[in-house]
Amino acid sequence: MIFAFEWKLDYDNYRDKGQIDKFCKKWNMKNPYDKKVENKSIHYEYKCLEPGLASCMSDEMDIDEKEPEKYKYLRRVVRYYNSKYDREIGERAMKGFELFGKYFSNLWD
């Protein structure tokens, strides 16, 4: 349960990298936002030229060549994020919240 509450306070605020690092080290878990090769992914950002459609990210670089009337290539984006590690942390936190809900009425005995 403590893990779940700390996750909500520290980890859930992912914009503060220092908090995520501290949280992951404390609980001996891998940080999904570490700048390591295993977390690196490359995406390509495109602007949609047709009205009413949103701009997009793609793992493919040549989307504008396939549909040049719809998309214009903007830039290459490098991200560091590992969804497997993030899912492991989230599942552990959800288990803590489930335990809290299950034993809530017994916490004061």
N, C-alpha and C positions, 0 to 999 in steps of 0.2 A: 504494500500500500504506500509506503514511504517513497518508493521508486516512482510510482504513478503521480504522486503529488509534486515531487521535485521535477518530474518530466513536464508537468503542466506549467510550473513556474519558470524553469530554466530552458529546457530543450524546445518547448513549443514556441518560444520567442526566438526563432531561428535567425533573425537578423543580427542578433548579438553573438558573433562567432565565439567570443571568449566564454560565454555561458555554455555553449554547446560543447566546447572543448573540455571545460571543467566538469560538466555533467558526465560526458562519456568516459573521461579518465576515472572519475569517482566510482562509477559503476562497471568499470573494466569492459567497455563496449567500444566497438569501432565507430568512429565518427564518419557518417555518410557524406559530410561536406569537406573532408580533408583533401588537400590538393595533392593527391597521389594518382599514379597512373591507373590504378584499378577503379577510381571514381571518375575518371575523365571521359567526357563525351563531347562530340563536336556536332553542332547543329547549324543550320543555315536559315537565316531569317529572310522572309519574302514579304513584300507589300502586295496586297491584292489590288488590282487595277479596276475590278468591277465593283460598282456601287453595291452596298449592302452585304458584302462579304468581308470577313475579318482578315487581317494579315496573319501569317502563320510561320511556324517553325517546322523544319523538315530535316530528316537525317540525310536526305538526298541533296546534292548540290545542283542538279540540273533540272529542277522543277520548272524553272522559267523557260527552259528549252523545250520542254514537253508541251507547255501551255503558255506561250509567250503573250497571248492576248489577256491572260488572267493574272499573271504574277510578274513581279520585278524583283530581282535579287538585290538585297540590301547589304548583308554582311554575314561573316562567319562568326559563330558564337561558341566559345569554349566554356563548358560548365563542368563543375566538379560536384557530382552527386551520385550516390549509390543507393538505389531504391531497396535493395536487399537488406542492407544494414538499417535503413530507416524503418523498414517493415518489422524487423526484429525488435527494435526499440519500441515501436508503437504497439506491437502485440504484447510485450511485457508490461507496458503501462496499462493497457486495457485489462489485462488479467488482474492488476492491482486494483483498478476501479471496480471490477466485478467482485473481488474479495471485500472491498469496502462496502459495497451495496449489500452483499450477503450477510456480513457481520455487523452492520451499522448499529442495530439496536442492542448489540452485546458489548459495544466498546466501552460502556460506562459501568459495567458490573465489576 
